[in-house]
Amino acid sequence: MSYNLLKGKRGIIFGALDENSIAWKTAERVHEEGGKFVLTNAPIALRMGQINALAEKTNSEVIPADATSLEDLENLVTKATEILGGKLDFVLHSIGMSVNVRKGNHYTSQNYDFTHKGWDISAGSFHKTMQVLYQKDAMNEWGSIIALTYMAAQRVFPDYNDMADNKAYLESIARSFGYFFGRDKKVRVNTISQSPTPTTAGQGVKGFDGFISYADKMSPLGNATALDCANYTVAMFSDLTKRVTLQNLYNDGGFSNMGVSDAVMEAFVEGK
């Protein structure tokens, strides 16, 4: 159901790869709520995904950009404001990748070149994006910037590997840059900590299927879906949340406040 929450608003959505991705679902929901946007991803990701189909569906343009490149980001923001006809109201950063995870390197035996690359893509790119937006004065007042994160930034999930460190850094960037964006530009910066979600990136984590089942049993409301996250993001992009900033917002069915649930205890006792 559409309430036109984003009518007249415009922005950039990073990270839509395929129909399973949270960024993809968010783009669809933003479009339904009247928002306009450009889509972006790294050139290699554009070749792997189906983003052109999403662009056609949402009447959007695709601008290739490596989010670790200041030159690419400057070009992205310049072109986005030209295409959309003015400053931006929202930005979604939905980017994350660990080369160590992809290569099967254990957390205690990292390749540090891979570590740095994963950090740059997953966290450093968020600072770079906001720096470009800030220096170009590309955001409207009361605009909203959101990055997607995960609770491994606060708690130990062994197989999440160095992505946990990347997410912790990402959340710190949101708070630190969010202060300056709020003080100087009246722009909100927040992170959404989502349930484990069966996206292309999420399924690359060892033992993911077992963990998503465990999280579902732990959460009073069950796991939040990609669509749930898209709806939450729409709310955060809207004027209904104008004074919410510097927050890490959990969208996880209650998982983050649980110690143990009856369902998990029963499975443990029964040996399931």
C-alpha angles and dihedrals in degrees: 000000000000125000096174089243091158101036109149094010124122136192153134127278117200124197110024103153106155140341091281094061122101091227090056092052090046092052090052092049094045089052091050090051093054100261124139125212149155120241123224141180138149114290092247091051090050089057092049098045138055099244094137090065090053091048091053092047093051098036090242137140126235120225115188113224137163101223091210091060118084090199092055092046093050090051091047094053093044093050093042093055090047094049095043095043102241148000121339129257101190143019128188118201106197101161130127137147138158117199089192090059092047092050094045096244113159118234089249092053107044129166099229095207085059090045092055092046092051092047092050093051097040103037114001090058090061092057091045092050093051093044090056092045091048097046093045091047085228099152127084118230112274090024119150131226119191132185124189118234142162137232092249083087087075105024137040118265102166099204093048085079120179091348086081090061091046091053092048089053091046091055091049091052090052091055097041098044090036090064093057094041090051096044097044105027106019089239123146122228121190142152126224115214104208133197115257102284128195097243125141090260095044094052090058090073115098113255092010097146092054093046095050088054091049092049090050091053091047096050118083090213096033125241119326112241128225088258090052088054091048090053091049090050091051089054090050091050092051129085089250089084101041095137098044112105142138089030134135101213120201118221098174111114090259096302094130093063098043127105096181136332133219090245093055093045091050091050090049094050092046091047093240 
